[in-house]
Amino acid sequence: MASTTTIVISAQRQERLRQFLQDLWDYRELFWTFVLRDVKVRYKQTALGVVWVVLQPLFMTGAYSLIFGKIARMPTGGLPYALFYLGALVPWSTFAAALSQSAQSLETNAQLISKVYFPRLVVPGAIVCGSFLDFLIGWCVLVVVAVSMGYWHWQLAAITPLLMLIQAGTVLGVGLVLAALNAQYRDVKHTINFFVQIFMLATPVIYPLSRVPAWARPYMFLNPMTAVVTGYRDTLQGVALDWNLVGLSLAMAGFYCAAGMWFFRRRELTLADIV
């Protein structure tokens, strides 16, 4: 006799939260399937494959070093231009790619979402998770360059998990909001690249944190990627991290993640009808 499973749907908030967490656990294998699929699709039918993960930040580092270093003479606090920009571009390029892809993930998987039930959070969440494979490859390149130039510090390995947590919370929270909005309003996707560019200009990727006006520095934690970028640079330079900025950015990343999940959950039930 075949066994049957009874699913109880309750309107109580506590029961909905418990059911949501249970669904995430039950569909964990689907989550990892999405992660592997996104990683494979990213490099499918490419001549160089994962080599692009290495070449992209290196090419961008060379261009930034020439334009903003040799020509614009951007101050780096004594850090070589190659490390100054590579230390920022490795986390930022991963963040920007994950944000753009997660924002359009529901539209990309519209046919699957409209036919099969599973926690919709799995789709953008898998993209964010898979993006950190690219980050780890880029991080290894950063380590190799830092060692070859004599700027390796053990603190880089120690602080990386914390900075990754800040980055993951930020991109997941913002990505969930954009994904839900893009599923309902398709013109949102036309503003995503513009939004990412503005986000980059608000993050000290091209310029050092010291160039930010004094009145604005106390509010830089509102953009947690500031702590991520400056954290890698400070570690490479061998100076003490701004733990006040790191702590506030971690709290803000957690807030973005929680707010993004709340916003996404509010619209999850109608996603199958509107994608």
Backbone bond lengths (Angstrom), bond angles and torsions (degrees), N, CA, C in turn:
res aa  C-N    CA-C-N  psi(-1)  N-CA   C-N-CA  omega(-1)  CA-C   N-CA-C  phi
1 M - - - 1.473 - - 1.533 109.38 -
2 A 1.297 115.77 126.63 1.471 120.22 -177.38 1.520 110.44 -70.42
3 S 1.299 115.73 137.98 1.462 120.05 178.58 1.521 109.95 -80.50
4 T 1.280 116.57 150.52 1.466 122.16 179.90 1.507 109.61 -121.70
5 T 1.317 115.44 151.80 1.457 121.54 179.40 1.510 109.24 -115.83
6 T 1.314 116.14 129.44 1.459 121.84 -179.63 1.519 109.36 -102.00
7 I 1.313 116.28 125.24 1.462 122.09 178.18 1.516 108.77 -107.31
8 V 1.312 116.14 122.95 1.460 121.86 -179.57 1.515 108.67 -101.67
9 I 1.298 116.62 124.30 1.460 122.39 179.23 1.516 108.43 -104.42
10 S 1.317 115.61 122.07 1.459 120.98 -177.33 1.512 109.90 -119.52
11 A 1.311 115.60 147.87 1.467 120.49 179.30 1.514 111.99 -86.46
12 Q 1.354 117.78 -8.49 1.442 120.04 -178.98 1.520 110.17 -70.42
13 R 1.332 116.08 140.10 1.452 121.08 -175.93 1.520 111.63 -61.53
14 Q 1.337 116.90 -41.68 1.448 120.16 -179.33 1.527 111.28 -63.66
15 E 1.326 116.72 -39.61 1.459 120.54 179.18 1.526 111.04 -68.86
16 R 1.333 117.03 -36.95 1.465 119.84 178.14 1.522 111.19 -64.27
17 L 1.337 116.05 -40.74 1.455 120.44 178.57 1.525 110.87 -65.32
18 R 1.325 115.99 -42.17 1.459 119.57 179.20 1.531 111.18 -64.52
19 Q 1.333 116.03 -40.78 1.452 120.08 179.01 1.535 111.20 -66.65
20 F 1.333 116.47 -37.30 1.458 121.02 178.33 1.524 111.14 -62.93
21 L 1.325 116.66 -46.05 1.458 120.57 179.07 1.522 111.16 -66.21
22 Q 1.333 115.91 -36.72 1.463 119.90 177.82 1.530 110.73 -65.63
23 D 1.331 116.54 -38.91 1.464 120.36 178.59 1.526 111.15 -64.58
24 L 1.330 115.90 -41.06 1.461 118.99 178.36 1.527 111.19 -60.98
25 W 1.321 116.27 -39.63 1.461 119.92 178.84 1.531 110.93 -70.29
26 D 1.312 117.03 -42.10 1.466 120.59 -178.10 1.525 111.96 -64.91
27 Y 1.334 116.35 -31.24 1.465 120.50 -177.25 1.532 111.72 -102.45
28 R 1.322 117.29 26.34 1.462 120.73 -179.47 1.526 112.13 -64.85
29 E 1.335 116.90 -34.99 1.467 119.01 177.93 1.528 110.99 -66.96
30 L 1.322 116.40 -37.05 1.464 119.59 175.83 1.519 110.41 -64.27
31 F 1.313 116.65 -37.47 1.461 121.12 178.52 1.526 110.65 -58.92
32 W 1.327 116.63 -49.36 1.461 119.75 -179.55 1.521 111.44 -67.84
33 T 1.319 117.09 -29.42 1.464 119.99 174.80 1.521 110.53 -63.85
34 F 1.328 116.15 -42.52 1.465 120.71 176.99 1.534 110.77 -63.97
35 V 1.329 116.64 -40.42 1.461 120.17 179.57 1.530 110.56 -60.05
36 L 1.341 116.68 -48.94 1.463 121.00 -179.82 1.529 111.31 -64.36
37 R 1.336 116.01 -38.39 1.453 119.27 179.73 1.522 111.66 -64.12
38 D 1.345 116.07 -44.65 1.457 119.66 -178.72 1.520 111.61 -64.78
39 V 1.336 116.63 -37.87 1.459 120.21 178.75 1.528 110.38 -65.73
40 K 1.336 116.74 -43.18 1.465 120.27 -179.08 1.522 111.84 -68.06
41 V 1.332 116.70 -42.46 1.464 119.97 -179.08 1.526 111.35 -64.65
42 R 1.309 116.19 -32.60 1.458 120.47 -177.45 1.524 111.79 -60.44
43 Y 1.308 117.42 -32.43 1.458 120.64 -175.63 1.520 112.65 -117.55
44 K 1.325 116.10 13.76 1.462 119.59 179.10 1.525 109.95 -69.76
45 Q 1.320 115.89 135.64 1.467 123.58 178.44 1.531 112.49 57.97
46 T 1.331 116.03 34.75 1.462 120.86 172.93 1.520 108.65 -108.26
47 A 1.301 116.15 141.96 1.456 120.04 -175.62 1.526 112.23 -70.86
48 L 1.326 116.99 -35.69 1.461 120.33 -176.07 1.522 113.43 -103.70
49 G 1.328 118.36 -13.32 1.456 121.36 176.70 1.519 112.53 60.91
50 V 1.344 116.09 -130.49 1.467 120.71 -176.20 1.523 112.08 -69.12
51 V 1.333 117.82 -10.81 1.466 119.75 177.40 1.522 110.61 -60.16
52 W 1.347 116.52 -27.24 1.462 119.89 177.68 1.524 111.05 -61.20
53 V 1.336 117.43 -31.38 1.459 121.16 179.21 1.527 110.43 -63.43
54 V 1.328 116.19 -30.91 1.457 121.09 178.44 1.523 110.97 -83.82
55 L 1.326 116.66 -42.85 1.465 120.61 -174.70 1.524 113.00 -69.93
56 Q 1.346 116.70 -38.49 1.459 119.20 -174.88 1.530 112.99 -58.95
57 P 1.350 119.37 -54.54 1.473 117.49 179.35 1.518 113.00 -65.36
58 L 1.352 117.77 -30.33 1.463 119.79 178.54 1.526 111.38 -68.00
59 F 1.334 116.75 -43.87 1.463 120.14 177.61 1.531 111.05 -63.89
60 M 1.339 116.09 -44.41 1.459 119.51 179.44 1.522 111.19 -64.86
61 T 1.327 116.32 -37.56 1.464 119.93 177.95 1.524 110.32 -62.72
62 G 1.328 116.23 -42.56 1.457 119.43 177.83 1.520 112.07 -62.24
63 A 1.324 116.83 -43.16 1.463 120.62 -179.61 1.530 111.31 -66.33
64 Y 1.336 117.12 -45.09 1.463 120.86 179.82 1.532 110.67 -64.70
65 S 1.337 116.76 -40.83 1.462 119.97 -179.81 1.519 110.98 -62.38
66 L 1.333 116.46 -37.35 1.466 120.16 -179.80 1.521 111.40 -72.78
67 I 1.352 116.16 -48.56 1.463 120.31 -173.48 1.528 111.67 -75.45
68 F 1.325 116.12 -54.04 1.471 119.17 -174.45 1.525 112.63 -89.57
69 G 1.337 116.18 -16.89 1.455 119.00 178.76 1.509 112.64 -93.97
70 K 1.325 115.71 -68.37 1.459 119.85 -175.49 1.525 112.82 -68.66
71 I 1.347 116.31 -35.50 1.464 119.43 -176.41 1.528 111.73 -91.68
72 A 1.325 117.47 -54.35 1.465 120.43 -177.45 1.521 112.80 -81.26
73 R 1.338 117.95 -14.59 1.464 122.22 178.90 1.526 111.94 57.18
74 M 1.317 116.92 47.84 1.451 121.47 178.61 1.525 109.37 -69.03
75 P 1.334 118.70 129.66 1.468 120.22 -179.83 1.528 111.39 -68.32
76 T 1.328 116.58 144.38 1.464 121.71 -178.41 1.525 112.50 -124.69
77 G 1.318 118.16 3.94 1.455 120.10 -179.34 1.518 113.21 69.43
78 G 1.306 117.29 25.99 1.456 121.14 179.04 1.508 114.21 93.56
79 L 1.328 118.72 -6.39 1.461 122.24 179.42 1.523 108.86 -83.20
80 P 1.334 119.00 135.04 1.472 120.58 177.36 1.524 111.10 -56.40
81 Y 1.319 115.92 146.48 1.457 119.81 -177.33 1.528 111.92 -57.20
82 A 1.319 117.14 -37.68 1.461 120.16 -179.08 1.520 111.01 -59.53
83 L 1.323 117.64 -46.35 1.463 121.06 -179.93 1.523 111.60 -75.28
84 F 1.332 116.99 -33.93 1.460 120.73 -179.97 1.522 110.75 -59.52
85 Y 1.339 116.22 -44.89 1.468 119.36 -177.84 1.529 112.15 -87.22
86 L 1.311 118.80 -34.12 1.459 119.84 178.02 1.522 110.70 -65.43
87 G 1.330 117.24 -38.95 1.454 120.85 178.32 1.516 113.35 -63.54
88 A 1.331 116.59 -24.40 1.465 120.61 177.69 1.522 111.71 -92.14
89 L 1.334 116.83 -38.28 1.461 120.44 -173.79 1.519 112.93 -74.61
90 V 1.320 118.71 -29.18 1.462 120.19 178.43 1.530 111.10 -60.91
91 P 1.342 119.91 -53.57 1.470 118.19 176.45 1.519 113.09 -70.99
92 W 1.333 117.59 -36.04 1.461 118.50 -174.99 1.525 112.21 -69.29
93 S 1.324 118.36 -42.71 1.457 120.17 -179.32 1.523 110.82 -61.67
94 T 1.332 116.96 -37.97 1.466 120.37 176.20 1.518 110.93 -65.83
95 F 1.317 116.45 -43.33 1.458 121.41 179.61 1.518 110.93 -62.16
96 A 1.328 117.50 -47.32 1.465 121.40 -177.07 1.524 111.29 -64.51
97 A 1.332 117.49 -42.76 1.462 120.50 -179.61 1.526 110.74 -66.15
98 A 1.333 117.27 -43.72 1.460 120.35 179.97 1.520 111.58 -65.32
99 L 1.320 117.09 -37.45 1.459 120.84 179.77 1.520 110.79 -66.42
100 S 1.324 117.42 -44.86 1.464 120.68 -179.93 1.526 111.83 -65.21
101 Q 1.322 116.74 -43.47 1.466 120.40 -177.36 1.524 111.81 -71.84
102 S 1.325 117.94 -40.93 1.464 119.99 179.47 1.521 111.05 -67.81
103 A 1.331 117.64 -33.33 1.463 120.76 179.10 1.525 111.83 -64.34
104 Q 1.339 117.97 -29.45 1.460 122.31 -179.08 1.530 112.61 -105.20
105 S 1.324 116.87 8.29 1.464 120.62 -172.85 1.527 112.70 -67.16
106 L 1.323 118.40 -38.11 1.465 119.88 -178.58 1.527 110.92 -68.23
107 E 1.313 116.34 -39.89 1.470 119.63 177.32 1.524 110.70 -65.83
108 T 1.320 116.97 -39.41 1.458 121.05 179.80 1.527 111.75 -64.36
109 N 1.334 117.09 -35.42 1.470 121.99 -178.65 1.528 111.80 -104.19
110 A 1.327 116.95 29.84 1.461 121.35 -175.04 1.533 112.54 -59.19
111 Q 1.326 117.37 -42.28 1.465 119.78 -177.36 1.521 111.62 -63.97
112 L 1.320 116.77 -38.77 1.461 120.03 179.50 1.528 111.21 -71.02
113 I 1.323 116.40 -40.96 1.462 120.75 -177.72 1.526 111.32 -65.62
114 S 1.323 116.81 -35.82 1.467 120.33 -177.18 1.522 113.34 -77.41
115 K 1.343 117.69 -10.68 1.460 119.88 -175.16 1.524 113.98 -113.87
116 V 1.314 118.25 -30.84 1.463 121.67 -172.67 1.519 109.46 -125.41
117 Y 1.339 115.37 140.39 1.467 118.16 176.94 1.524 110.37 -88.06
118 F 1.309 115.49 134.57 1.460 124.16 168.05 1.528 105.53 -166.41
119 P 1.312 118.73 159.67 1.471 119.44 178.95 1.522 110.43 -58.94
120 R 1.309 117.29 118.97 1.470 120.56 -175.10 1.522 112.23 -65.03
121 L 1.317 115.94 -19.36 1.463 119.99 177.62 1.523 111.77 -61.63
122 V 1.331 116.09 -22.39 1.465 121.18 179.72 1.526 111.11 -59.05
123 V 1.327 118.00 -37.31 1.469 121.48 -173.09 1.530 111.70 -66.67
124 P 1.342 119.81 -60.46 1.474 117.73 178.47 1.521 112.60 -68.47
125 G 1.344 116.91 -31.24 1.455 119.42 179.15 1.510 112.70 -62.84
126 A 1.336 117.28 -38.30 1.461 121.19 178.83 1.525 111.10 -65.84
127 I 1.321 117.04 -36.79 1.464 120.56 179.01 1.521 110.49 -65.13
128 V 1.331 116.35 -44.15 1.468 120.25 178.92 1.522 110.27 -62.82
129 C 1.315 116.49 -44.08 1.461 120.47 -179.88 1.525 111.12 -63.91
130 G 1.322 117.11 -45.32 1.457 120.92 -179.49 1.516 113.28 -65.48
131 S 1.320 117.05 -26.66 1.465 119.76 -178.19 1.523 111.99 -66.67
132 F 1.332 117.19 -22.99 1.453 119.46 -176.87 1.521 112.24 -76.57
133 L 1.328 117.64 -11.84 1.459 119.29 169.83 1.525 109.28 -66.56
134 D 1.333 116.70 -44.03 1.460 120.81 175.77 1.531 110.60 -61.27
135 F 1.339 115.12 -40.05 1.465 118.72 -179.76 1.526 111.17 -62.34
136 L 1.317 117.13 -44.38 1.468 120.01 -177.75 1.526 111.20 -63.93
137 I 1.339 116.56 -35.78 1.465 119.25 176.05 1.524 110.04 -65.63
138 G 1.335 116.14 -45.76 1.459 120.03 177.40 1.517 112.08 -63.50
139 W 1.336 116.34 -36.41 1.470 120.67 178.50 1.525 110.92 -63.17
140 C 1.321 116.70 -38.89 1.464 120.75 177.35 1.527 110.47 -63.85
141 V 1.331 116.54 -38.91 1.467 119.96 175.80 1.521 110.18 -62.53
142 L 1.324 116.72 -41.99 1.468 121.40 178.25 1.520 110.91 -60.42
143 V 1.318 116.40 -42.35 1.463 120.53 179.25 1.524 110.87 -63.24
144 V 1.336 116.64 -44.23 1.464 120.71 -179.76 1.526 110.49 -61.35
145 V 1.328 116.78 -44.43 1.465 120.37 179.70 1.527 110.64 -65.87
146 A 1.340 116.83 -41.72 1.462 120.70 -179.78 1.529 111.08 -63.63
147 V 1.328 117.39 -42.04 1.462 120.80 178.88 1.523 110.73 -65.35
148 S 1.337 116.34 -43.45 1.471 120.12 -178.29 1.521 112.12 -65.41
149 M 1.344 116.85 -26.70 1.464 120.24 -179.27 1.520 112.54 -98.82
150 G 1.335 116.52 1.73 1.453 120.34 176.95 1.510 114.77 77.45
151 Y 1.339 117.95 27.85 1.463 121.95 -179.19 1.532 112.15 -118.73
152 W 1.322 117.33 23.59 1.460 119.96 179.68 1.532 110.16 -79.62
153 H 1.330 115.25 134.38 1.465 122.36 173.93 1.522 107.71 -132.97
154 W 1.339 116.15 138.73 1.459 119.75 -178.99 1.522 111.75 -62.10
155 Q 1.350 116.59 -23.36 1.464 119.48 179.65 1.520 112.20 -62.22
156 L 1.339 116.75 -22.78 1.460 119.49 -179.89 1.522 110.60 -61.62
157 A 1.329 117.30 -44.14 1.460 121.04 178.26 1.524 111.07 -69.64
158 A 1.330 117.27 -33.61 1.459 121.08 -177.13 1.525 112.28 -72.02
159 I 1.340 116.35 -37.28 1.466 119.86 -174.55 1.517 112.38 -88.75
160 T 1.338 117.88 -16.53 1.463 120.97 -175.73 1.524 113.62 -57.61
161 P 1.355 121.03 -46.55 1.475 119.32 179.61 1.527 113.29 -57.49
162 L 1.328 117.54 -38.67 1.461 120.38 179.17 1.518 110.93 -67.21
163 L 1.321 117.55 -43.21 1.460 120.81 178.84 1.521 111.02 -67.00
164 M 1.333 117.07 -34.96 1.466 120.31 175.83 1.519 110.95 -64.18
165 L 1.336 116.80 -37.61 1.464 120.71 178.83 1.521 110.90 -64.36
166 I 1.321 116.73 -42.29 1.471 120.73 177.08 1.522 110.17 -62.27
167 Q 1.319 116.33 -45.23 1.462 120.82 -179.77 1.523 111.42 -63.16
168 A 1.341 117.20 -43.81 1.462 121.05 -178.22 1.526 111.28 -64.79
169 G 1.331 117.30 -44.15 1.460 120.07 179.46 1.512 112.21 -62.59
170 T 1.329 116.42 -39.06 1.468 120.45 -179.10 1.516 111.60 -68.51
171 V 1.329 117.03 -49.82 1.470 119.85 -176.26 1.524 110.95 -68.24
172 L 1.337 117.74 -35.11 1.462 119.20 179.23 1.525 110.84 -68.95
173 G 1.327 117.06 -44.41 1.456 119.74 -179.49 1.515 112.93 -63.14
174 V 1.330 116.99 -49.68 1.463 120.74 -179.77 1.529 110.38 -68.12
175 G 1.343 116.76 -39.17 1.463 120.43 -179.68 1.514 112.88 -63.80
176 L 1.323 117.53 -37.57 1.471 120.49 179.21 1.523 111.31 -65.13
177 V 1.316 116.59 -40.96 1.467 119.98 178.68 1.525 110.20 -64.20
178 L 1.330 116.82 -47.01 1.461 120.17 -179.69 1.527 111.49 -65.39
179 A 1.343 117.13 -36.82 1.470 120.30 179.65 1.518 110.79 -64.62
180 A 1.331 117.02 -43.58 1.462 120.36 179.53 1.519 111.14 -66.18
181 L 1.325 117.01 -40.25 1.458 120.16 179.56 1.523 111.07 -69.03
182 N 1.326 117.03 -40.00 1.462 120.34 -178.96 1.523 111.49 -67.90
183 A 1.331 117.37 -30.16 1.458 120.03 177.74 1.520 111.33 -66.50
184 Q 1.329 116.03 -31.07 1.468 119.98 -177.96 1.521 111.82 -95.08
185 Y 1.316 116.99 -37.26 1.456 121.58 -179.04 1.531 108.39 -121.84
186 R 1.328 117.15 99.74 1.454 121.11 -172.25 1.518 113.78 -66.88
187 D 1.319 117.79 -16.50 1.457 118.21 178.29 1.529 112.10 -74.84
188 V 1.335 116.73 -8.61 1.458 119.89 177.32 1.526 110.51 -62.11
189 K 1.343 116.91 -35.02 1.465 119.80 -177.17 1.525 111.99 -62.74
190 H 1.332 117.09 -24.51 1.461 119.73 179.54 1.528 112.07 -75.29
191 T 1.325 116.39 -15.22 1.465 120.25 -179.57 1.524 112.41 -102.67
192 I 1.331 117.39 -4.02 1.462 120.06 -174.45 1.523 111.17 -65.30
193 N 1.333 117.40 -47.41 1.465 119.87 179.51 1.521 111.18 -61.70
194 F 1.327 116.32 -40.06 1.463 120.21 177.11 1.530 110.45 -63.34
195 F 1.335 116.26 -41.59 1.464 120.75 179.03 1.526 110.95 -62.75
196 V 1.331 117.34 -41.90 1.458 121.29 179.46 1.530 110.60 -64.62
197 Q 1.318 117.59 -38.81 1.454 120.66 178.61 1.523 111.44 -65.33
198 I 1.344 116.49 -42.03 1.462 119.76 177.14 1.517 110.34 -63.98
199 F 1.335 116.22 -40.16 1.459 121.77 178.02 1.533 109.93 -59.41
200 M 1.328 116.45 -39.95 1.459 120.47 -179.58 1.526 111.07 -67.09
201 L 1.328 116.66 -41.97 1.458 119.77 179.13 1.522 111.78 -65.70
202 A 1.340 116.47 -27.52 1.465 120.82 177.91 1.523 112.05 -83.15
203 T 1.324 116.85 -5.10 1.462 122.62 178.65 1.520 108.50 -110.50
204 P 1.332 118.81 136.24 1.472 120.43 -178.04 1.520 112.64 -72.70
205 V 1.340 115.87 67.27 1.463 121.83 175.85 1.518 109.82 -89.13
206 I 1.316 116.42 -49.48 1.464 121.47 -179.26 1.529 110.86 -79.47
207 Y 1.302 116.68 -35.56 1.457 122.05 -174.64 1.530 109.99 -118.47
208 P 1.329 118.56 160.94 1.463 120.83 176.83 1.522 111.19 -80.45
209 L 1.311 116.51 161.78 1.462 120.85 179.29 1.522 111.42 -62.75
210 S 1.326 117.39 -26.74 1.465 121.02 179.84 1.518 112.53 -64.79
211 R 1.340 117.92 -19.74 1.460 121.13 178.74 1.525 112.38 -81.67
212 V 1.323 117.75 -11.12 1.462 121.05 177.68 1.524 108.79 -72.58
213 P 1.335 118.76 133.70 1.469 120.45 179.39 1.521 111.93 -54.16
214 A 1.315 116.24 146.79 1.469 121.34 -175.28 1.525 111.70 -59.35
215 W 1.330 117.86 -35.31 1.457 120.12 -177.60 1.523 112.04 -69.64
216 A 1.348 116.68 -22.80 1.466 120.36 -176.40 1.524 112.96 -92.80
217 R 1.317 118.25 -19.55 1.464 120.40 -174.90 1.529 113.60 -60.92
218 P 1.337 120.23 -38.69 1.467 118.44 179.09 1.524 114.09 -63.28
219 Y 1.331 117.31 -15.35 1.472 121.00 -177.61 1.531 112.28 -105.44
220 M 1.331 117.69 6.00 1.457 120.26 -177.32 1.526 112.39 -68.55
221 F 1.334 117.44 -17.69 1.463 119.84 178.02 1.525 111.23 -66.86
222 L 1.347 117.63 -18.29 1.462 120.29 176.95 1.525 110.55 -62.98
223 N 1.309 117.38 -22.73 1.458 123.25 172.26 1.530 107.25 -109.49
224 P 1.327 118.91 91.91 1.466 120.73 -174.16 1.519 114.71 -59.47
225 M 1.341 117.98 -22.04 1.454 119.55 178.87 1.526 111.78 -66.45
226 T 1.326 117.48 -17.15 1.464 120.60 173.96 1.519 110.20 -61.51
227 A 1.335 116.21 -46.03 1.469 120.15 179.16 1.518 111.52 -65.57
228 V 1.335 117.16 -34.07 1.464 120.82 -179.90 1.525 110.34 -66.40
229 V 1.325 116.57 -50.94 1.464 121.10 -177.26 1.526 111.00 -64.95
230 T 1.322 117.13 -49.74 1.467 119.98 -178.80 1.526 111.24 -68.36
231 G 1.338 116.98 -28.03 1.457 119.99 178.63 1.517 111.99 -63.52
232 Y 1.326 116.87 -44.72 1.463 120.06 177.42 1.524 111.16 -66.11
233 R 1.305 117.29 -41.20 1.462 119.93 -179.52 1.525 111.40 -65.54
234 D 1.332 116.79 -45.14 1.467 119.74 -179.74 1.520 111.36 -62.56
235 T 1.338 116.36 -38.61 1.462 119.84 179.65 1.518 111.11 -66.46
236 L 1.331 117.32 -42.65 1.463 120.39 177.88 1.524 111.49 -63.97
237 Q 1.316 115.19 -34.20 1.455 120.01 -178.67 1.520 111.96 -79.42
238 G 1.329 117.05 -16.23 1.456 120.98 178.78 1.510 114.11 83.06
239 V 1.343 117.77 19.57 1.461 120.93 178.10 1.521 109.38 -102.43
240 A 1.329 115.53 161.59 1.456 120.61 -177.87 1.524 110.64 -68.69
241 L 1.329 115.83 140.54 1.459 120.43 178.03 1.520 110.23 -72.60
242 D 1.308 115.10 151.95 1.461 121.15 173.04 1.526 107.43 -81.38
243 W 1.338 116.38 89.03 1.460 120.53 -174.27 1.517 112.40 -67.16
244 N 1.316 116.84 -24.73 1.462 119.30 174.93 1.525 110.14 -65.44
245 L 1.337 116.54 -44.04 1.463 121.05 177.64 1.524 110.85 -66.18
246 V 1.333 117.12 -42.15 1.459 120.82 -179.84 1.521 111.13 -63.70
247 G 1.337 117.16 -44.93 1.461 120.49 -179.58 1.514 113.07 -64.02
248 L 1.340 116.31 -45.54 1.459 119.96 178.87 1.532 110.81 -65.93
249 S 1.324 117.30 -37.07 1.467 120.64 179.08 1.515 111.15 -67.37
250 L 1.334 117.06 -37.18 1.459 120.46 176.56 1.524 110.68 -63.03
251 A 1.331 116.34 -43.23 1.465 120.14 177.53 1.521 111.04 -64.67
252 M 1.329 117.39 -40.09 1.455 120.73 179.93 1.527 111.10 -68.39
253 A 1.332 117.26 -37.91 1.464 120.68 176.62 1.524 110.54 -63.08
254 G 1.347 116.53 -40.40 1.454 119.85 176.19 1.520 111.87 -63.47
255 F 1.331 115.83 -38.70 1.469 119.81 177.26 1.520 111.28 -64.76
256 Y 1.331 117.31 -44.92 1.465 120.89 178.22 1.525 111.04 -60.10
257 C 1.333 115.87 -42.01 1.456 120.22 -179.32 1.525 111.00 -64.63
258 A 1.337 116.69 -46.28 1.463 120.54 179.73 1.523 111.21 -65.22
259 A 1.337 117.00 -43.33 1.461 120.74 179.46 1.527 111.09 -65.24
260 G 1.334 116.39 -39.52 1.462 119.83 178.65 1.511 112.17 -64.92
261 M 1.332 117.02 -41.20 1.460 120.55 178.11 1.522 110.88 -66.27
262 W 1.323 117.11 -39.52 1.480 120.57 177.94 1.533 109.90 -63.35
263 F 1.325 116.63 -46.27 1.465 120.86 -179.94 1.525 110.41 -62.55
264 F 1.326 116.10 -43.68 1.457 121.19 -178.86 1.526 110.72 -64.54
265 R 1.331 116.76 -42.29 1.461 120.88 -179.22 1.519 111.60 -65.17
266 R 1.318 117.22 -34.22 1.463 121.34 179.22 1.518 111.57 -62.43
267 R 1.327 117.11 -27.72 1.465 121.23 -176.41 1.524 113.34 -110.28
268 E 1.313 116.29 0.69 1.467 119.93 -175.25 1.523 112.53 -64.82
269 L 1.328 118.02 -38.56 1.453 120.84 -175.02 1.525 113.51 -64.98
270 T 1.331 116.14 -24.59 1.465 120.11 -177.66 1.526 112.82 -100.60
271 L 1.344 117.20 0.05 1.462 119.62 -175.02 1.538 111.92 -62.46
272 A 1.337 116.81 -39.38 1.455 119.65 -176.94 1.528 111.96 -63.72
273 D 1.330 116.80 -24.49 1.460 120.66 -178.04 1.521 113.11 -89.06
274 I 1.346 117.43 -19.47 1.456 118.95 -172.27 1.515 113.54 -112.16
275 V 1.358 118.79 -17.98 1.469 118.72 -179.11 1.531 110.57 -72.37
